[in-house]
């Protein structure tokens, strides 16, 4: 299998929506869970810190997957308002 991710360093622009695209089973959800601090990771930093179980990182990230569908009538703006109110 060829590596899809070629760089080990990425900076994502503020105010933009980003996505991860690839075939099933390649590790997209695992990567996102590591970024969100839900899974241990080796050498990964988010906001300059190790993300795993780190409140300061987890307070600044929202990760929703297919197993957590949005309530009818909700959109990303409402989700961000909810996250802001919660954290």
C-alpha positions in Angstrom: 0.0 0.0 0.0 1.3 3.5 -0.8 1.3 6.2 1.8 -1.3 8.9 1.1 0.0 11.3 3.7 3.5 12.4 2.6 4.2 15.1 5.1 4.4 14.8 8.9 3.6 18.5 9.5 0.4 20.3 8.6 -1.0 23.7 9.5 -4.7 24.1 8.9 -6.0 27.6 8.2 -8.4 29.2 10.6 -12.0 29.8 9.6 -12.0 27.0 7.1 -13.6 23.6 7.0 -11.2 20.7 6.6 -11.8 17.1 5.7 -10.0 13.9 5.4 -10.7 11.7 2.4 -9.6 8.2 1.6 -10.7 4.6 1.3 -12.4 2.7 4.1 -10.0 1.3 6.7 -7.1 3.6 6.0 -7.2 5.3 9.4 -9.1 8.6 8.8 -11.3 8.3 11.9 -8.4 7.1 14.0 -6.3 10.1 12.9 -9.2 12.5 13.8 -9.7 10.8 17.2 -6.0 11.3 17.9 -6.2 14.9 16.9 -9.2 15.4 19.1 -7.4 13.8 22.1 -9.6 10.7 22.3 -6.8 8.2 21.4 -3.1 8.1 22.4 -0.7 9.2 19.7 3.1 9.2 19.4 4.7 12.6 18.5 1.4 14.3 17.5 0.9 17.8 18.7 -2.2 19.9 18.4 -2.1 23.6 19.4 1.5 22.9 20.4 0.6 20.2 22.9 0.2 16.4 23.2 -3.6 16.0 22.6 -4.4 12.7 24.4 -6.7 13.3 27.3 -5.5 16.9 27.4 -8.3 19.2 28.5 -6.8 22.3 26.8 -6.8 20.6 23.5 -10.1 18.7 23.9 -11.8 22.0 24.9 -10.9 23.4 21.5 -11.9 20.5 19.3 -15.2 19.0 18.2 -15.3 15.6 16.6 -18.6 14.1 15.4 -18.8 11.0 13.2 -21.5 9.0 11.5 -22.3 7.4 14.9 -23.4 10.8 16.2 -25.7 12.3 13.5 -26.9 15.8 13.9 -30.4 16.4 15.1 -32.8 17.4 12.3 -32.5 21.2 11.7 -29.0 21.5 13.2 -26.0 22.8 11.2 -22.4 23.5 11.9 -23.1 26.9 13.2 -25.4 25.5 15.9 -22.9 22.8 16.7 -20.2 25.4 17.2 -22.5 27.5 19.5 -23.2 24.4 21.5 -19.5 23.6 21.8 -18.8 27.1 22.9 -21.5 27.1 25.5 -20.4 23.7 26.8 -16.7 24.5 27.0 
